[in-house]
Every structure is written in structure tokens, then in C-alpha cells.
Amino acid sequence: MKMPKDFLFGAASASYQVEGAWNEDGKGVSNWDVFSKIPGKTFEGTNGDVAIDHYHRYKEDIALMAEMGLESYRFSIAWTRIIPDGTGEVNQKGLDFYNNVIDECLKYGIIPFVTLYHWDLPQPLEEDGGWRNTKTSDAFVRFAEVCYKAFGDRVRNWITFNETVIFCSLGYLTGAHPPGIEGDAKAYFQATHNVFVAHARAVESFKKSGYEGEIGITHVFNPAFSIDDDEDNKFAERHANAYSTHWYYDPILKGSYPEYVTDALEAQGLLPEMTEEELALLRRTAPMNDFIGLNYYCPQRVMKNDSALVMSGGRENSTGKPGNPSFDGVYKTVMMDDKEYTKWGWEIAPDAFLDGMRMLKERYGNIKIYITENGLGDEDPIAGEEILDQPRIDYIESHLRAVKNAVSEGINVSGYFAWSVIDLLSWLNGYKKQYGFIYVDHKNGLARKRKQSFFWYKDIIATRAEEL
Ligand SMILES: C[C@@]1(C(=O)O)OC[C@H]2O[C@@H](O)[C@H](O)[C@@H](O)[C@H]2O1
């Protein structure tokens, strides 16, 4: 069976991780421009000052995407290029850059799929409380409206936020992302709520403005499964899914929070401040969401945390490797002997991916889904001139097969974006953890080179995954 003709085969990137040119053409300073220069915060002190210089090489990169036959390129817009201080004047050179990227994509028939927020917040907003401050939500809605107006005649696919759970949990629980706060659960939950409100307002504005196209949000998809049938561990599974998935997907798709969580937060004094107007907004806008974006890499295997293990902060505890307890200490993630893992301890589990999508359909109905990220972070072997990333081919093949099975079961998956189109800066792993179909040679002027997987994905797209 071939994937449907309107199914999108894409690949993704993010502004801070690829663009570089951190202070060029009027761009303002972002929280990541500052945070990445605090000693010890990033892997080997890496930062996005240059990244892979996509800002100057986007034409070369998009030509390579076209050579692959890529149908859609998911990229994010740096808020600090558009509104340098976050709330002030619009920077025309910032608009010019993204107009050029969009036009370059369209020149090849590549659909631009735009993420508005992929973690790089204007520093003045971060200093003013970041996502704990509702002023940031106000500023985000204006930023979104500037982008709709500037690009909405050619961009038909919009994602408001990428992985709220990551920038909020690492920002306020483990301190591995800006603003680098550890252990503040109240701030964490408040920040997530403020982001959901910002999302809802941006969706309503998009719909009211009559722009053509679709809008949604991208969440991490990290379904929890108990390590066994022990009732304590099955409880851990339900608890983990409530906090990792339902807390994030319910306010977007149901327009309300899971009571299991709000009741617990209220009892612990952690419930976010939420006005009736905000809750009415979430209810009103839930049906306006055209799709949900899933970033799936792996499931979480959980068990009741019967030890004194408590969540600890820092980069090392924030790279997703199992072994950490939940923020409330109720459960912990574990590695299992009969599972396969990446070098970073992420389980390779396409079956869990399909099981998880079935779970989502059961809870939220047949909402349109894009797989907005999926891929293998690895240290790719180089043999002479060849980058032989067969493990990445194997990983993506097995997960695309899961997507194909989901589609054949009637789950409404409309596209798949590999993370990442090109090797890029990983927030916490520097350039060590590669994801791309295109290699970037940091020892040779950031020269681009096609990997084995580049040619494999080209064939998958051309044949619409018929052989999978
Ligand atoms: C933590 C990590 C990683 O580096 O492996 O997860 C996978 C992928 O998720 C994306 O949303 C991030 O923008 C990208 O940088 C990657 O980040």
C-alpha cells in the first residue's frame, strides 16, 4: 500500500539549532543566546552563535531538500528576528529572511510548515518572568499575528509551540533550560497554563482573521507503560500518562484539564492561577484546533517509585535517559533488559508508537495528527567519504511502518516529519548527537554531505513508502 497522495513526507529543524547569525540583521538577544554562554549549561560549551549557518546557507540546504524530494520543510521562526526585544518594533530584515526561506521552499514545491515558538524567547521577556508572566502570552499573540500577516499568503500550516513540556520542565524543574530554575513545580504548572492560553488566543486570532490553512500545536508524545502487571506499577502508568500526556493534550483537544491532576495540584497548592475567562477561552477554542503534532521518540517504562529517589536538576539528568523520578516522586522511569536503546538511552519502540496513537484516538477521537518529529539521535559512523547511518534508516523505517499501520487502521495521520533534515545543534548534546539526513562537517567549513539515509528517504518519498 502506498501512503495517501496528500500524506506529507517532511523533515524538520528549529531556528536556534540551525541558523546561527545570532546577532545579525537586527536580530535581538534570545534567552538561549544568554543561557548557552553560562559555563556548564551546554555540552562542551556549545551554542548557536553560528550553529550550521543556515541563515546564510538556506538556499543550499533547501536545494538539498528538493533533491531528496522533500514535500514539506518544518522550520521555526526566531521571534527575536521579527520583534527583536519581544514587544517593540518589527524588524524588516527579519521578515525578509523568512520571506526568502518560504519563497525558496515554494520555488521547489516544498510546503513550508512553520513553528512559531521553538524555545528561543526574547531575553527581555525571559527577564520579566518568561512564561510565568501573562505579558509573555500577550507578546506571543502579537508576534503570531505579525507572522500571519507577513507570511499567511504563502504559509498554510502553522504550529504555535514546540514541546511545551520540555521548555517548561527543563526551565522550572531541572534547570537545564532557561531560565534555569530547579524544583519550582508551581512555576512549572503556571508556565504550562500560560502557554496553553497563548496557544488558544493565537488559534482564535488565526481563525478570526480568516487566513487560509490550518493551525495546531506540537507536543511531546511519550506514552507511559507499566513495566509489569503489578497494581502499584499500573497505577504509576496511569499517573504518568495523566501528567505527561493528559495535562498537555486535554486543554488543547478537550478544552479542559484532567481532574485527576487538578485535584492533586489543588491539594498540594500547585494549581496554576486560572481565570474563568481563560478557562472559557480553552473550552471555546479546543474545536478550532485543526491538528495535533506529535514528537515521538520513545515511550516511558514506569514503575512506582518506592525509593527515596527525588528529581534532581542539571543537564545530565535532562537528556531523557530513563532512571529519573517524576517531579512528585510518585513514579520513576526505568530501562528494561528486553528493550533496545539508543546511545542516549532512548528506547527504540515502534510498537509502543502505534499503541500510543491508538490510545490518543480512544481519548481524543480521530483528530488530525502530524508526526512533527521522529528520528534517531546517533553518532554516525564515517567510512572514508561515506556516512553510513544504517541505524537511522532502520529506526525511521520501523517507525514509518508503524505510521503506515496506523493509517491503514483509520488513524488520521496526515504527515511525517523526520527530525532532523540536517545535522544541527542539540540543546544539551552539542553537535555530538546527530539526527540529520545531511551531514555537516564542522572540521571543513560546515560543508554539507549526503548521508546514506538521504538517498534512502528520497526513495521512500518517491515510492510513497509502498514497500514498507
Ligand atoms: C532533546 C532532543 C535531543 O537533542 O535529542 O530531543 C529530540 C529533539 O527534540 C526537538 O524538539 C528538539 O528541538 C531537538 O533539539 C531534539 O532535542
The ligand as an ORCA input file, in Angstrom:
! r2SCAN-3c Opt
* xyz 0 1
  C      16.342     16.648     23.446
  C      16.337     16.411     21.943
  C      17.702     15.842     21.573
  O      18.622     16.680     21.431
  O      17.836     14.644     21.437
  O      15.246     15.524     21.659
  C      14.923     15.292     20.273
  C      14.685     16.614     19.578
  O      13.532     17.281     20.068
  C      13.315     18.550     19.435
  O      12.110     19.114     19.757
  C      14.441     19.461     19.812
  O      14.278     20.760     19.271
  C      15.677     18.834     19.248
  O      16.829     19.576     19.554
  C      15.904     17.473     19.840
  O      16.073     17.632     21.253
*
